[in-house]
Amino acid sequence: MGYAEFQATDDYSTKKSGAQIEVLIINEDDPSDELIGATTGISWNEDYENIPIEELGNDGVDEIAQGRHTIGFTVPAFFTPEWNDSLPTRSTYKGKSYTVVERIGKGWPGEGTVLNAIVGNRLNRIGSNSAARGAKTFDLAFTGTDRYNGAEWAALSGTQ
């Protein structure tokens, strides 16, 4: 299903639960190399720096200039030894960029439809959490350069 077809369905305006969304982390140099096979979600922030400018002698701000733009996010995932062995380490993460795709998961209406794609991501941190009564998890943190919403990604990737 193309994005335009998805937009024409009722599912386009229906709220989604986190369980309906899957997150893929793909090596940009080798798209067949998925970093993690199943995540438990994603939490991202896109920040736009605003710089208030006040000229000498004026009573207040005259202008708000826009500065840098940053995207920071974390992706928690379930631990398996197999995925652990596929994670970058100090000797292998350098120079790698990842595309992180948020899309509708398997078995849900609109399956595979990309909702957000964040490109040019560099790995900031990998962490892990072990609890005696819970699942062992990963926590991966990234900084990215550009986020495309579903409609923009469809236009860029030709999946309209």
MARFITI-557588 format. One record per residue (C-alpha): x negated, y negated, z; residue in one letter; residue number from 0. Coordinates in Angstrom, 1 decimal. Each point is the difference from the previous one (the first is absolute). Example, Ala and Ser with C-alpha at 12.3 -4.5 7.8 and 13.67 -1.06 7.14 Angstrom:
% MARFITI-557588
c1 -12.3; c2 4.5; c3 7.8; residuo A; num 0
c1 -1.4; c2 -3.4; c3 -0.7; residuo S; num 1
END
This chain:
% MARFITI-557588
c1 0.0; c2 0.0; c3 0.0; residuo M; num 0
c1 -1.4; c2 -3.4; c3 -1.0; residuo G; num 1
c1 0.2; c2 -3.0; c3 2.4; residuo Y; num 2
c1 2.7; c2 -1.7; c3 -2.1; residuo A; num 3
c1 2.1; c2 3.1; c3 0.3; residuo E; num 4
c1 -0.6; c2 0.1; c3 3.8; residuo F; num 5
c1 1.1; c2 -3.7; c3 0.2; residuo Q; num 6
c1 3.3; c2 1.0; c3 -1.6; residuo A; num 7
c1 0.8; c2 2.5; c3 2.7; residuo T; num 8
c1 1.6; c2 -0.5; c3 3.4; residuo D; num 9
c1 -3.2; c2 1.3; c3 1.6; residuo D; num 10
c1 -1.8; c2 -3.2; c3 -1.1; residuo Y; num 11
c1 2.0; c2 -2.0; c3 2.7; residuo S; num 12
c1 0.3; c2 2.7; c3 2.6; residuo T; num 13
c1 -2.1; c2 -0.1; c3 3.1; residuo K; num 14
c1 -2.8; c2 2.6; c3 0.3; residuo K; num 15
c1 -1.3; c2 1.8; c3 3.1; residuo S; num 16
c1 -3.7; c2 0.6; c3 0.4; residuo G; num 17
c1 0.6; c2 3.7; c3 -0.5; residuo A; num 18
c1 1.1; c2 -0.8; c3 -3.6; residuo Q; num 19
c1 -3.3; c2 -1.7; c3 -0.9; residuo I; num 20
c1 -3.3; c2 1.7; c3 -0.8; residuo E; num 21
c1 -3.4; c2 -1.6; c3 -0.1; residuo V; num 22
c1 -2.8; c2 1.1; c3 -2.4; residuo L; num 23
c1 -3.6; c2 -1.1; c3 0.4; residuo I; num 24
c1 -1.8; c2 0.4; c3 -3.4; residuo I; num 25
c1 -3.6; c2 -0.5; c3 -0.8; residuo N; num 26
c1 0.0; c2 -2.6; c3 -2.8; residuo E; num 27
c1 -3.1; c2 1.5; c3 -1.7; residuo D; num 28
c1 1.6; c2 3.5; c3 0.0; residuo D; num 29
c1 3.9; c2 -0.1; c3 0.1; residuo P; num 30
c1 0.1; c2 3.8; c3 0.5; residuo S; num 31
c1 -1.8; c2 -0.5; c3 3.3; residuo D; num 32
c1 2.8; c2 -0.7; c3 2.6; residuo E; num 33
c1 -1.4; c2 -0.9; c3 3.4; residuo L; num 34
c1 2.8; c2 1.2; c3 2.1; residuo I; num 35
c1 2.9; c2 2.3; c3 -1.0; residuo G; num 36
c1 2.6; c2 -1.0; c3 2.6; residuo A; num 37
c1 0.2; c2 -3.1; c3 2.1; residuo T; num 38
c1 2.3; c2 -1.0; c3 2.8; residuo T; num 39
c1 0.5; c2 -3.5; c3 -1.3; residuo G; num 40
c1 -1.7; c2 -3.3; c3 -0.8; residuo I; num 41
c1 -0.2; c2 -3.4; c3 1.7; residuo S; num 42
c1 -1.2; c2 -2.8; c3 -2.2; residuo W; num 43
c1 -0.4; c2 -3.8; c3 0.3; residuo N; num 44
c1 -0.6; c2 -2.4; c3 -2.8; residuo E; num 45
c1 -1.4; c2 -3.3; c3 1.3; residuo D; num 46
c1 0.0; c2 -3.4; c3 -1.8; residuo Y; num 47
c1 -2.2; c2 -2.6; c3 1.6; residuo E; num 48
c1 1.5; c2 -3.4; c3 0.3; residuo N; num 49
c1 -2.2; c2 -3.0; c3 0.8; residuo I; num 50
c1 1.7; c2 -3.2; c3 1.2; residuo P; num 51
c1 -1.7; c2 -3.1; c3 -1.3; residuo I; num 52
c1 0.4; c2 -3.3; c3 1.7; residuo E; num 53
c1 -1.7; c2 -3.1; c3 -1.4; residuo E; num 54
c1 -1.6; c2 -2.5; c3 2.4; residuo L; num 55
c1 2.5; c2 -2.6; c3 1.1; residuo G; num 56
c1 3.1; c2 1.9; c3 -0.9; residuo N; num 57
c1 2.6; c2 1.1; c3 2.6; residuo D; num 58
c1 0.1; c2 3.7; c3 -1.0; residuo G; num 59
c1 -0.7; c2 2.7; c3 -2.5; residuo V; num 60
c1 -0.1; c2 -1.3; c3 -3.6; residuo D; num 61
c1 -0.6; c2 3.3; c3 -1.7; residuo E; num 62
c1 -0.3; c2 3.7; c3 0.7; residuo I; num 63
c1 -2.7; c2 1.6; c3 -2.1; residuo A; num 64
c1 0.0; c2 3.7; c3 -0.6; residuo Q; num 65
c1 -3.1; c2 1.9; c3 0.8; residuo G; num 66
c1 -1.0; c2 3.6; c3 -0.1; residuo R; num 67
c1 2.4; c2 3.0; c3 -0.3; residuo H; num 68
c1 -0.6; c2 3.3; c3 1.8; residuo T; num 69
c1 1.8; c2 3.3; c3 0.3; residuo I; num 70
c1 -0.7; c2 2.2; c3 2.9; residuo G; num 71
c1 1.7; c2 3.3; c3 0.8; residuo F; num 72
c1 -0.1; c2 3.3; c3 1.8; residuo T; num 73
c1 1.2; c2 3.4; c3 -1.0; residuo V; num 74
c1 0.6; c2 2.6; c3 2.6; residuo P; num 75
c1 -0.1; c2 3.6; c3 -1.1; residuo A; num 76
c1 0.2; c2 3.5; c3 1.4; residuo F; num 77
c1 -3.3; c2 1.8; c3 0.5; residuo F; num 78
c1 -1.0; c2 3.2; c3 -1.7; residuo T; num 79
c1 -3.5; c2 1.3; c3 -0.3; residuo P; num 80
c1 0.4; c2 -0.1; c3 -3.8; residuo E; num 81
c1 0.9; c2 -3.7; c3 0.0; residuo W; num 82
c1 -2.7; c2 -0.6; c3 2.5; residuo N; num 83
c1 -2.6; c2 1.4; c3 -2.4; residuo D; num 84
c1 1.3; c2 -2.3; c3 -2.8; residuo S; num 85
c1 -0.4; c2 -3.2; c3 2.0; residuo L; num 86
c1 -2.9; c2 -2.3; c3 -0.8; residuo P; num 87
c1 -2.9; c2 0.0; c3 2.5; residuo T; num 88
c1 -2.7; c2 -2.6; c3 0.5; residuo R; num 89
c1 -2.0; c2 1.5; c3 -2.9; residuo S; num 90
c1 2.9; c2 0.1; c3 -2.4; residuo T; num 91
c1 2.4; c2 -2.9; c3 0.5; residuo Y; num 92
c1 -2.2; c2 -2.8; c3 -1.4; residuo K; num 93
c1 1.0; c2 -1.4; c3 -3.3; residuo G; num 94
c1 3.3; c2 1.9; c3 -0.2; residuo K; num 95
c1 3.2; c2 -1.8; c3 -0.6; residuo S; num 96
c1 3.5; c2 1.4; c3 0.5; residuo Y; num 97
c1 3.5; c2 -0.7; c3 -1.3; residuo T; num 98
c1 2.7; c2 0.6; c3 2.6; residuo V; num 99
c1 3.4; c2 0.7; c3 -1.3; residuo V; num 100
c1 3.3; c2 -0.1; c3 1.9; residuo E; num 101
c1 2.6; c2 1.9; c3 -1.8; residuo R; num 102
c1 3.3; c2 1.8; c3 0.5; residuo I; num 103
c1 -0.7; c2 3.6; c3 1.2; residuo G; num 104
c1 0.9; c2 3.4; c3 -1.3; residuo K; num 105
c1 3.6; c2 1.0; c3 0.1; residuo G; num 106
c1 1.4; c2 -3.6; c3 0.4; residuo W; num 107
c1 1.9; c2 -2.0; c3 -2.6; residuo P; num 108
c1 -2.5; c2 -1.9; c3 -2.1; residuo G; num 109
c1 -2.7; c2 2.6; c3 0.8; residuo E; num 110
c1 -3.5; c2 -1.3; c3 -1.0; residuo G; num 111
c1 1.1; c2 -3.6; c3 -0.5; residuo T; num 112
c1 -2.8; c2 -2.3; c3 1.1; residuo V; num 113
c1 1.1; c2 -2.7; c3 2.4; residuo L; num 114
c1 -3.4; c2 -1.6; c3 0.7; residuo N; num 115
c1 -3.5; c2 0.6; c3 -1.3; residuo A; num 116
c1 -3.0; c2 -1.5; c3 1.7; residuo I; num 117
c1 -3.2; c2 0.0; c3 -2.1; residuo V; num 118
c1 -3.7; c2 -0.7; c3 0.6; residuo G; num 119
c1 0.1; c2 1.5; c3 3.5; residuo N; num 120
c1 -3.2; c2 0.5; c3 2.0; residuo R; num 121
c1 0.0; c2 2.2; c3 3.0; residuo L; num 122
c1 -0.5; c2 -1.9; c3 3.3; residuo N; num 123
c1 0.5; c2 2.8; c3 2.6; residuo R; num 124
c1 0.9; c2 3.6; c3 0.5; residuo I; num 125
c1 1.2; c2 1.0; c3 3.4; residuo G; num 126
c1 1.6; c2 3.1; c3 1.5; residuo S; num 127
c1 2.3; c2 0.7; c3 2.9; residuo N; num 128
c1 0.4; c2 3.2; c3 1.9; residuo S; num 129
c1 2.7; c2 0.5; c3 2.6; residuo A; num 130
c1 0.5; c2 3.1; c3 2.0; residuo A; num 131
c1 3.7; c2 0.1; c3 -0.9; residuo R; num 132
c1 0.0; c2 -1.6; c3 -3.4; residuo G; num 133
c1 -1.3; c2 0.4; c3 -3.5; residuo A; num 134
c1 -3.6; c2 -1.0; c3 -0.7; residuo K; num 135
c1 0.1; c2 -3.0; c3 -2.3; residuo T; num 136
c1 -2.2; c2 -2.3; c3 -2.1; residuo F; num 137
c1 0.1; c2 -3.7; c3 -0.2; residuo D; num 138
c1 -1.6; c2 -1.6; c3 -3.1; residuo L; num 139
c1 -0.3; c2 -3.8; c3 -0.3; residuo A; num 140
c1 -0.6; c2 -1.8; c3 -3.3; residuo F; num 141
c1 -0.5; c2 -3.5; c3 -1.5; residuo T; num 142
c1 1.5; c2 -0.5; c3 -3.4; residuo G; num 143
c1 -0.1; c2 -2.6; c3 -2.8; residuo T; num 144
c1 3.4; c2 0.1; c3 -1.6; residuo D; num 145
c1 3.5; c2 1.3; c3 0.8; residuo R; num 146
c1 2.5; c2 0.6; c3 -2.7; residuo Y; num 147
c1 3.7; c2 0.5; c3 0.7; residuo N; num 148
c1 1.9; c2 2.7; c3 -1.8; residuo G; num 149
c1 1.1; c2 -2.1; c3 -2.9; residuo A; num 150
c1 -3.5; c2 -1.5; c3 -0.5; residuo E; num 151
c1 -1.6; c2 3.5; c3 0.2; residuo W; num 152
c1 2.5; c2 1.4; c3 -2.5; residuo A; num 153
c1 -0.9; c2 -2.8; c3 -2.5; residuo A; num 154
c1 -3.8; c2 0.5; c3 0.5; residuo L; num 155
c1 0.2; c2 3.8; c3 -0.2; residuo S; num 156
c1 2.5; c2 0.2; c3 -2.8; residuo G; num 157
c1 2.5; c2 1.9; c3 2.1; residuo T; num 158
c1 3.0; c2 -2.3; c3 -0.6; residuo Q; num 159
END
